[in-house]
Amino acid sequence: MAGSEAAWQAARMGVRVVLHEMRPATGTFAHRTGDFAEMVCSNSFRSDDDEQNAVGLLHWEMRAAGGLLIAMADRHKLPAGGALAVDRDAFSAAVTQQLRAHPLIRSVPGEITDLPETGHWIIATGPLTSDALAQSIRTATGADALAFFDAIAPIVHFDSIDLSKAWFQSRYDKGETEEERAAYLNCPMDRQQYETFIDALLTADKTAFREGETAGYFDGCLPIEVMAERGRETLRHGPMKPVGLTNPHQPQVKPHAVVQLRRDNKLGTLYNIVGFQTKMKYGAQTQVFRLIPGLENASFARLGGIHRNTFINSPSLLDAQMRLRTHPHIRFAGQITGVEGYVESAAMGLVAGRLAAAEILGRPADVPPRDTAMGALLAHITGNAEAKTFQPMNVNFGLFPPIDAKGGRRGRKDRYRAYTDRAKTAFTQWLG
């Protein structure tokens, strides 16, 4: 995500770019192709609300800045209520086509195993940085890269879902069209079914870490079994919350819990189980997930998985321009810097590409103001976060400078609108 956006932004500013990609010659367990910006976890860019949501504001800023990834997401979006979900294969193919067609971008296959000594570089290798390059980064920084474990949610074939039990509805009926409001499938559970499901989760065979391998989970992407271990009711207050939904098969009965599936491709043939990242072994997954009403005969296009994510301690290693302090000809961008999520990663690639191009062209290289979503996220990873406890972070209004509550803006909606209004003004001025 970040490397694709960085290349696009730098080329749009008139700088020649060489884009290195190790796939498919050197693959990862999660990727299937050699296309750029391949989505391997969710197919969602999350909320597209640019007035009440920080990630939606990030969408707005990327559109304003001519972002490639947000443009391709808009072109290949799927109905998803208030979220921006995409047909993942069509999306990455479109990004790849645009980058390869740009006259100032040259794509070079092959793995980079060492940090380069000269030139202008952006390292945007994401959470699955190869072992060789990760070791080179550790050697250059004199600090160990931090690591956490991230998990992938399973994808189900639509025609294997029992629609006599499941129903179409977006939570709170969000979405402007009927298609958008029906972008989600819902599978209800009564109390006994929920308790049986939790028991199965807790006792299922799970992937074990290698000997001597330790890491923490990022709270925004916890495996469901880890959530269940934190308390039997945790999932009912998380991805399985039964609010904002009415079961048309039993409209008078309120479900005890609900499992949601979100459309994963334009054809509507695939649905991913929302929030169901997992580290269960494959055999256990099929047994446990088929306990969900409506998924008793589910056929899985992809089962969940777990992988090691690597990121650097950016607050201690990067300057305000995203440059490695010890090697200022190298910038880092994307999830390897400790931002979490497709949108955040792409946004940091957008900033890194612009800053690198401005430096090469001898132009002022001002970072986005802290009042903006990009600026707030950038400031967090390059100094505002506490280095000793640094962990991956999604964009959120808590990263922004506080809003003055004067003038009657005391409610949450008014406060969030004030954040976004201020950010849009600041971002527009920065672009100018």
Summary of the structure (lengths in Angstrom):
residues: 432
radius of gyration: 21.8
end to end distance: 25.0
largest distance: 68.3
contacts: 1455
relative contact order: 0.17
helix: 39%
strand: 18%
